[in-house]
């Protein structure tokens, strides 16, 4: 099976017809808006996320626009499948799933003597050896996936290499660590048929100059797709770190931390992932420690936001509770020297797309070391801000988010004070409170920053009324959630006096001088005195 020329990518067309296509057919039937491909329709959400990254990485490697003008032209006038096929066929030898030559994202130096894993180990959520040994596979059972078709094997392999978590000594993480947060720009155009898969992909493709090395015009594909490089073993050794100087910058899309060789069985059966019959099944794979180690290698992936720590940049990862609005500034704007939005997001700020609504699709695994806790996926609004207004916008958004963080902290403390006396130092996970508070105030947050955007564009510099409303709303939400949780236990353990006092202090803290100062609001003498009491 070849992942360039064969049909294997599940999609849905505008007519809602489901079918499978080759990568170069993403623009099929897009001419005259007849019946374009609108979205991916893989059997798993992480497969859809992997396929988006696969297709963007492929387009970036073989079809990067020369400049912004060409990018705009191809956004409006997509290339034909024939044009894409010609470009993609240049690298088809790197995309053979089986065979005697290079095998897609696999190490052909492995042999029958190397360790064999069941194919379920290719799926991040599957229980590990220790979990099975201790009989702790309560929710995701062992042997849930025992055989898969070659199409799902191709997607699964790319997904695993892209999201690879730590797997014990020598089983290395992906180029962005385990389960990275990925961000995609999407834009809804007035004509619904224009919201095709092509437009979604092309919005996240960068001009060629972003990946050129010393003006190099011809791309050395052996350095882009490391599994095709005959000298790859020189980089696969204990203690060796693979840096951008060792491979082409485009290889950032083709993370290759694990040494894997799929074992092919020519046999009829049903795939445990897509539930379709197949004449080729994959039930296991060979593996060996120490693939490419990207740790501290200085890689910056164009689809991920980063944070700075000790002069180095590290990719963000989803955390318990999901991708809620407290991440919005990090994902959409960044924070000067602290956070950096994904390169595709920053690039989009300079693009003028005639869309009714622009948003950012975010997704990724919340990992606890090698254990997948949850797959998160959400779509958040994106606001185009004139360059001369962006600094003021960032300042206002920071104040708004910092106030939310402060009230959220007050809520945690108040509920704890209501439940426990001061001498009780019991520990507990109160993440559910944070999530409840953020979800309850999320729609209001986006309404607020939309109003801030409109005020800035209209040259209305006074945001006090908007922020007074926000403060009131934060306090009301916190008090409502306090009432919901503070007295939710058994009556014999409740202390009414403690609950009443905690609620009173919550309101004072929320509306007090500290929160008002965070928001840049005037602090009255009365408020200041009340806080000191």
C-alpha positions in Angstrom: 0.0 0.0 0.0 1.3 3.4 -0.9 0.0 6.4 1.1 0.4 8.8 -1.9 -1.2 6.9 -4.8 -3.7 4.6 -3.0 -7.2 5.5 -1.8 -7.2 5.4 2.0 -8.2 8.8 3.6 -11.8 8.8 4.8 -13.7 12.1 4.0 -17.1 13.6 3.7 -18.2 15.7 0.7 -20.6 18.7 0.7 -23.4 16.3 -0.4 -22.7 14.4 2.9 -21.4 11.4 0.9 -18.7 9.4 2.7 -15.8 8.0 0.7 -12.1 7.4 0.7 -9.6 9.4 -1.4 -5.9 9.7 -2.1 -4.0 12.7 -0.7 -3.9 14.5 -4.1 -7.7 14.2 -4.4 -8.4 16.7 -1.6 -9.4 19.2 -4.3 -11.4 16.8 -6.4 -14.8 18.1 -7.5 -14.0 21.5 -6.1 -14.2 23.2 -9.4 -17.6 25.0 -9.9 -18.4 24.0 -6.3 -19.8 20.8 -7.6 -19.2 18.5 -4.6 -16.0 19.4 -2.7 -14.4 17.5 0.1 -15.5 19.3 3.3 -14.0 17.3 6.1 -12.2 14.2 7.3 -14.3 11.3 8.7 -11.9 8.9 10.3 -13.2 6.4 12.9 -11.4 8.1 15.7 -11.0 11.8 16.6 -7.2 11.5 17.1 -7.0 10.0 13.6 -8.7 13.1 12.2 -6.2 15.2 14.1 -3.3 13.1 12.7 -4.6 13.3 9.1 -4.9 17.1 9.3 -1.2 17.2 10.3 -0.2 14.6 7.7 -1.8 16.5 4.9 -0.4 19.9 5.9 3.0 18.3 6.3 2.8 16.8 2.9 1.6 20.0 1.2 4.4 21.9 3.0 7.0 19.5 1.8 6.0 19.2 -1.9 3.7 22.2 -2.6 4.8 25.2 -0.5 3.8 28.5 -2.1 6.7 30.7 -3.3 5.4 33.7 -1.5 2.3 35.2 0.0 0.9 36.3 -3.3 1.0 32.7 -4.6 -0.5 31.5 -1.3 -3.5 33.9 -1.8 -4.0 32.9 -5.4 -4.1 29.1 -4.5 -6.5 29.8 -1.6 -9.0 31.4 -4.0 -8.2 29.1 -7.0 -7.2 25.6 -5.6 -4.9 23.4 -7.7 -6.4 20.5 -9.6 -5.9 16.9 -8.3 -3.6 16.4 -11.4 -1.3 19.2 -10.3 -1.2 17.9 -6.7 -0.5 14.4 -7.9 2.5 15.5 -9.9 3.9 17.3 -6.9 3.2 14.4 -4.4 4.6 11.7 -6.6 8.0 13.1 -6.1 8.0 11.6 -2.6 5.9 8.5 -3.1 8.8 6.1 -2.4 8.9 7.4 1.2 5.2 6.5 1.7 5.2 2.7 1.0 3.7 1.0 4.1 5.2 -2.4 3.2 7.7 -3.7 0.8 11.5 -4.1 0.4 12.6 -0.5 0.3 12.0 2.3 2.8 8.7 1.9 4.7 6.6 4.8 5.9 7.8 5.9 9.4 9.3 2.5 10.0 12.8 1.1 10.6 13.7 -1.6 8.1 16.9 -2.4 10.1 14.7 -4.3 12.6 14.3 -8.0 12.3 12.6 -11.1 13.8 15.0 -11.0 16.8 13.7 -7.7 17.9 11.0 -7.2 20.5 7.4 -7.8 19.4 4.5 -5.7 20.7 0.8 -6.4 20.0 -0.7 -3.8 17.7 -2.8 -2.4 20.5 0.4 -0.8 21.8 0.3 1.6 18.8 -2.7 3.2 20.4 -1.9 5.7 23.2 -5.0 4.9 25.3 -4.3 1.1 25.4 -3.4 -0.3 28.8 0.3 -1.0 29.3 1.9 -4.2 30.5 1.9 -3.2 34.2 -1.7 -2.1 34.1 -2.7 -5.5 32.6 -0.5 -7.4 35.1 -2.2 -5.6 38.0 -5.6 -6.1 36.4 -6.3 -2.4 36.4 -7.7 -2.1 32.9 -11.2 -1.2 34.1 -12.3 1.2 31.4 -10.2 0.4 28.3 -9.9 -3.3 28.3 -7.0 -5.4 27.1 -7.3 -6.9 23.6 -9.8 -4.2 22.6 -7.7 -3.8 19.5 -6.1 -7.0 18.3 -6.0 -6.5 14.5 -6.3 -3.6 12.2 -6.4 -3.0 8.4 -3.4 -1.5 6.6 -5.3 1.8 6.1 -5.8 2.2 9.9 -2.2 1.0 10.4 -1.0 3.9 8.3 -3.0 6.5 10.2 -2.3 4.9 13.5 1.5 4.8 12.9 1.6 8.5 12.0 -0.6 9.4 15.0 1.6 7.4 17.3 4.9 8.9 16.1 3.4 12.4 16.2 1.9 12.0 19.7 4.4 9.5 21.1 4.5 9.6 24.9 7.4 8.4 27.1 7.3 4.6 27.2 10.1 3.7 29.5 13.9 3.8 29.0 14.8 4.2 25.3 11.2 4.5 24.1 11.3 8.2 23.2 8.7 11.0 23.0 7.7 12.9 19.8 9.3 16.0 18.6 6.8 18.0 20.8 6.7 15.5 23.7 3.8 13.2 24.5 0.4 14.3 23.3 1.2 17.9 22.1 -1.4 20.6 21.8 -2.0 21.3 18.1 -3.7 24.4 16.8 -5.3 24.9 13.3 -6.7 28.1 11.8 -10.1 27.7 10.3 -12.3 30.4 8.5 -16.0 30.2 7.7 -16.6 31.9 4.3 -19.9 33.3 3.2 -20.3 30.5 0.5 -20.5 27.2 2.5 -19.0 25.2 -0.3 -15.9 27.3 0.0 -15.3 26.0 3.5 -13.7 22.9 2.0 -11.0 20.7 3.4 -8.6 22.4 1.0 -9.2 25.8 2.5 -8.8 24.5 6.1 -5.4 22.9 5.1 -4.1 25.7 3.0 -4.8 28.3 5.8 -2.1 26.4 7.8 0.5 26.1 5.0 3.4 28.6 5.1 5.4 30.2 2.3 8.5 28.3 1.2 10.9 30.9 2.8 10.0 29.6 6.3 11.8 26.4 5.6 14.6 27.3 3.2 18.2 26.5 4.3 20.8 29.0 3.1 18.7 29.7 0.0 18.6 26.0 -0.9 16.1 25.5 -3.8 16.0 21.7 -4.1 14.8 19.9 -1.0 16.8 16.9 0.1 13.9 14.6 0.9 16.0 12.1 2.7 16.6 14.8 5.3 12.8 15.6 5.5 11.6 11.9 5.8 14.3 10.4 8.2 13.2 6.8 7.7 14.5 7.1 4.1 17.9 8.3 5.2 20.6 5.6 4.9 22.6 7.3 7.6 19.8 7.5 10.1 21.4 5.0 12.5 24.1 7.6 13.2 21.4 9.6 14.9 19.7 6.6 16.6 22.0 6.1 19.5 21.8 6.5 23.3 22.6 10.0 24.4 22.4 11.6 20.9 20.1 14.5 20.4 18.6 15.3 17.0 18.6 19.0 16.3 17.4 21.1 13.3 21.1 21.1 12.1 20.9 17.3 11.7 17.7 17.2 9.5 15.8 19.6 7.2 13.5 22.0 8.9 10.5 20.4 7.2 11.2 17.1 9.1 9.5 18.9 12.1 6.2 17.6 10.5 7.5 14.0 10.4 8.3 13.1 14.0 10.2 9.8 14.2 11.1 8.9 17.8 10.1 5.3 17.8 11.8 2.4 15.9 8.9 0.3 14.6 8.4 -2.3 11.9 4.8 -3.4 11.2 4.2 -7.2 10.7 1.9 -7.8 7.8 -0.5 -10.8 7.7 -2.2 -11.5 4.3 -5.4 -12.8 5.7 -9.1 -11.8 5.6 -10.6 -10.3 8.7 -12.4 -7.4 10.3 -10.4 -4.3 11.4 -11.0 -3.6 15.1 -10.8 0.2 14.5 -12.9 0.9 11.4 -14.9 -2.4 11.5 -14.4 -3.0 7.8 -13.3 -6.2 6.2 -9.7 -6.3 4.9 -7.5 -8.8 3.1 -4.4 -7.5 4.9 -4.2 -7.3 8.7 -1.6 -6.0 11.1 -1.6 -7.7 14.5 1.8 -6.8 15.9 5.0 -4.9 15.2 8.7 -5.2 16.0 10.3 -2.4 18.1 13.7 -1.4 19.4 14.8 1.3 21.8 16.4 4.6 20.9 15.0 6.2 17.8 15.5 9.9 17.3 15.8 11.9 20.5 14.4 15.4 20.0 14.6 16.4 23.7 16.1 19.9 24.1 16.8 20.0 20.4 15.4 23.4 19.8 12.6 22.4 17.4 9.7 24.7 16.9 6.6 23.1 15.3 4.5 25.5 13.3 1.2 24.1 14.6 1.9 24.4 18.3 2.1 27.2 20.9 5.2 27.4 23.1 6.2 28.7 26.5 9.6 29.9 27.6 11.5 28.4 30.5 15.1 29.1 31.3 15.8 30.6 27.9 14.3 27.6 26.0 11.0 27.2 24.3 8.7 24.2 25.1 5.5 23.1 23.5 2.2 23.3 25.4 0.2 20.2 26.2 -3.5 19.8 27.1 -4.2 19.7 30.8 -7.0 18.1 32.9 -10.3 20.0 32.2 -9.7 20.6 28.6 -8.9 23.6 26.4 -10.9 26.3 28.0 -10.8 30.1 27.6 -7.9 30.6 30.2 -5.7 29.3 27.3 -7.1 31.7 24.8 -4.4 34.4 24.9 -1.7 31.8 24.8 -3.2 30.1 21.8 -4.4 33.1 19.8 -1.9 35.8 20.7 0.9 34.7 23.0 2.3 36.9 25.8 5.4 38.8 24.7 8.4 36.8 26.1 6.4 34.3 28.1 4.3 32.5 25.5 4.4 32.2 21.7 1.3 31.4 19.6 1.8 28.8 16.9 3.6 30.1 13.8 0.6 29.5 11.6 -1.5 31.6 14.0 1.0 34.4 14.1 1.2 34.3 10.3 -2.6 34.5 10.0 -2.6 37.9 11.8 -1.2 39.4 8.6 -3.6 37.7 6.2 -6.9 39.2 5.1 -9.4 36.4 4.5 -12.9 37.4 3.5 -14.5 35.2 6.2 -17.6 35.8 8.3 -15.9 34.0 11.3 -12.4 32.9 12.0 -11.6 30.3 14.7 -8.9 28.1 15.9 -9.3 24.3 16.1 -7.3 22.9 19.0 -6.7 19.3 19.9 -4.4 16.9 21.7 -4.0 14.3 24.4 -3.9 15.1 28.1 -1.0 12.8 29.2 0.1 11.7 32.6 3.5 10.5 31.7 2.8 7.5 29.5 -0.9 7.2 30.4 -3.5 9.0 28.3 -6.1 10.7 30.5 -8.2 12.2 27.8 -8.4 13.4 24.2 -9.5 17.1 24.1 -10.7 19.0 21.1 -12.4 22.4 20.9 -12.8 25.3 18.5 -12.2 28.8 19.9 -12.9 32.2 18.3 -10.1 34.2 16.7 -10.2 38.0 16.4 -8.4 39.9 13.7 -6.9 43.0 15.3 -5.3 45.9 13.4 -1.5 45.9 14.0 -1.6 49.3 15.6 -4.2 48.1 18.1 -2.8 44.7 19.0 -0.7 45.9 22.0 -3.7 47.6 23.6 -5.9 44.6 22.9 -3.4 42.2 24.5 -3.2 44.5 27.6 -7.0 44.4 28.0 -7.2 40.6 27.5 -4.5 40.0 30.0 -6.4 42.1 32.6 -9.6 40.3 31.9 -8.0 36.8 32.1 -6.0 37.7 35.3 -9.2 38.8 37.0 -10.8 35.5 36.1 -7.8 33.6 37.5 -8.0 35.6 40.7 -11.8 34.9 41.3 -11.2 31.3 40.4 -8.6 31.1 43.1 -10.9 32.8 45.6 -13.6 30.2 44.8 -11.3 27.4 45.5 -10.2 28.8 48.8 -13.8 29.6 49.8 -15.1 26.1 49.2 -12.1 24.6 51.0 -12.8 27.0 54.0 -16.5 25.9 54.0 -15.6 22.3 54.0 -12.7 22.2 56.4 -11.5 24.0 59.5 -8.2 25.8 59.5 -6.4 23.0 61.3 -7.4 20.4 58.6 -4.7 20.3 55.9 -6.2 17.6 53.9 -5.2 17.6 50.2 -7.7 17.1 47.4 -8.1 17.7 43.7 -10.4 20.8 43.1 -9.9 20.9 39.4 -13.6 20.3 38.9 -14.2 23.7 40.5 -11.9 25.4 38.0 -13.5 23.7 35.1 -17.1 24.5 36.3 -16.2 28.1 36.8 -14.5 28.5 33.4 -17.3 26.7 31.5 -19.9 28.9 33.3 -18.1 32.1 32.3 -16.7 31.1 28.9 -19.4 32.5 26.6 -19.4 35.8 28.5 -15.6 36.0 28.1 -15.8 35.7 24.3 -18.6 38.2 24.2 -16.5 40.6 26.2 -13.3 40.4 24.1 -15.4 40.8 21.0 -16.7 44.0 22.5 -13.2 45.1 23.4 -12.2 44.4 19.7 -15.1 46.5 18.4 -14.3 49.4 20.8 -10.6 49.4 19.7 -11.6 49.4 16.0 -14.0 52.3 16.7 -11.4 54.1 18.7 -13.4 53.9 21.9 -10.7 53.9 24.6 -12.9 53.5 27.7 -13.3 49.8 28.8 -14.3 50.5 32.4 -18.0 49.7 31.9 -17.2 46.4 30.1 -14.8 45.4 32.9 -17.3 46.4 35.7 -19.8 44.1 34.0 -17.2 41.3 33.8 -16.3 41.6 37.5 -20.0 41.4 38.5 -20.4 38.3 36.3 -17.3 36.6 37.7 -18.5 37.2 41.3 -22.1 35.9 40.5 -20.7 32.8 38.9 -18.3 32.1 41.8 -21.1 32.6 44.4 -23.5 30.4 42.5 -20.9 27.6 42.3 -20.0 28.1 46.0 -23.7 27.6 46.9 -23.8 24.5 44.7 -20.7 22.8 46.2 -20.2 24.2 49.7 -23.2 22.4 51.2 -23.3 19.4 48.9 -22.0 17.0 51.6 -23.7 15.1 54.4 -25.6 17.4 56.8 -23.8 16.0 59.9 -20.4 17.2 58.5 -21.6 20.7 57.5 -20.8 23.7 59.6 -23.3 26.4 58.7 -21.3 29.2 60.5 -18.2 28.3 58.5 -20.1 28.2 55.2 -21.7 31.6 55.8 -18.4 33.2 56.7 -16.6 31.6 53.7 -19.3 32.9 51.3 -19.1 36.4 52.8 -15.3 36.5 52.4 -15.6 35.1 48.9 -17.7 38.1 47.8 -15.5 40.6 49.6 -12.4 39.1 47.9 -14.0 39.0 44.5 -15.2 42.6 44.5 -12.3 44.0 46.5 -9.4 46.2 45.6 -7.1 43.5 44.5 -9.4 42.3 41.7 -10.2 45.8 40.7 -6.6 46.8 40.4 -6.0 43.7 38.3 -8.7 44.9 35.9 -7.3 48.5 35.9 -10.5 49.8 37.6 -10.8 52.7 40.1 -10.6 51.5 43.7 -12.9 53.6 46.0 -11.9 54.4 49.5 -14.8 52.4 50.8 -13.7 49.3 48.9 -10.1 49.7 50.1 -11.2 49.9 53.8 -13.5 46.9 53.4 -10.7 44.8 52.1 -8.4 45.7 55.1 -10.9 44.5 57.6 
